[in-house]
Amino acid sequence: MPRKRTNNSSRGSAGQNRAESDAFLKKNGAKPDVIVTASGLQYTIQDPGTGKSPDEWSTVEVNQRILLVDGTVLKNTYHGTETDIFTMKEAIDGLKEGLALMKEGGKFLFVVPSDLAWGKRGAGSKIGPYAALIFDIRLEKVID
């Protein structure tokens, strides 16, 4: 697992984020249990699940832990009482692609390259430009 960043206030520079993300993606993609799609999305199946899969019109309910590649936790719903519910249309491209591979009850680990996330823009104060993201995600329910 990546190490924890001590300074959560910095989004990092574009060059630094790109270098860290590229190095992480290269190392992670070489692991034997990691599947890499044509788009560059990397994933590991921790539990395949048995329910239905979402499509582009679905709303999904998930538990998720979202991290930067340095280990900084951006969000974690596993320890709370509330899950995240959102439409597939609202999701970043990497998550749209990844969630479509899942079945209800499944748990996957996704490593989303920056071009399938927020790219050169970044998002808010925590996700810098060219930052890859890690999603440890369980698909609790597909809501049609």
N, C-alpha and C positions, 0 to 999 in steps of 0.2 A: 504494500500500500504506500502511496506517496507520503512524504514527510509533511508535517503540519507547518504552515507558514506562521511566523510569529507576528508579522505586521499585516493586519487585515485591511488597513486603510488605503493601501496602494493597489491600483489596477495594473501596475507594471507598464513598461514601455512596449510599443509595438514590436520592436526588435527582440527584446528580452522574452516576451510572451511567445513570439513565433519560434524562437530557438528552443525554449523549454518545451513547448507543445510538440514541435517536430521530433525532438529527442525522445520524449515520452511515447509518442505514437510509434516511432521506429522500434523502440525496445519492447513495448507492449505487443505490437503486431507480430513480433518474432516468437511469442509464447505459443506452445503447441496447442493449447485449448482455445486460442483466440481466432475468431472467424473475421475476415476482412471482406467487406462488400466492395462492389465495383466503384461505389462513390467514395470509399475510404472509411466508412463507418466500421468501427471495430466492436465486436461483442463476444461475450462469454455467456453461455446458458448455464445458470445455476440451478434452475428448476424449470422444466419445459411447460408446466401448467397443463390443464386439460379442457378448459372452457373455450369460448369462442374468441376469435381474433377481431380487433377493430378494423374498420375501413376508413376511408377519408372523410366520411360523414359522421363517424361515431363520436360520442363523448366518452371519455375514459375516467376511471377513478384509480388513482395510483398511490402507493407509498413510495417515497423516493428520497435518496440522499444525493445531493448534487455537490460535486467538488471541482476545484481547479486541479490541474495536474501536480501542483506542489502540495496538495493535501488540504488546502483551505476549504472548509465546509461552507457552502453557500446556503444550503437549505437541507433540513432533515425532518421528514414527517414520521419516521419510524418511532420516535420516542414521544410523540404527541398523541392527542386523541383525534385529530382531524387528518384526513387524507387530502390529496389534491385532486380536484375535478376540473377538467378542461376539454375542449373540443380538439380533435385532431388538426383542424384548420389553424388553431392557435399555437400549436407546437412548432418548435424550430424544425428545420428540415431533417436533421439527424434523428430526432426523436420520432418524427412522423414515420420515417423509414424503419426505425427500430421497433416501435410499438406495433407496427403492422406484422412483424415477425413473431410476435408474442401471442400467447393464449391466456385467458383468464387464469389467475393463480400462478402464472409463471413469474420467475425472477431472473432478470438478465443484468449484466454489467455492460454498459455501453461506454465507449470512449468516442466522443464526437469531435472530429476535427473542426477547427474554427470556421471553415467555409461551409459547414453544415450547421453552424451555430450562429453566432452574431458577427463573425468575420472581422473586417477592419473597423467596424463601428464600436464593437464591444456593447455592453449593456449596463446602464446605471453606474454606480460607483465601485462595484465589485468585480465585474467581468470586463477586463481590458481588451484592447484590440488584438486580434489574432489568437485569442485564448481558446484552447481545446477544453472540453468539459467531460467530466466523468459522471455518469448517472448509474447509481445502484438502484434499480427500480423493480417494483413488484406491481403487476397489473392485477388490481383487485377486482375490477368489474368493467365490462363494456356496456355502456348505456346507449341504447339506440334512439 
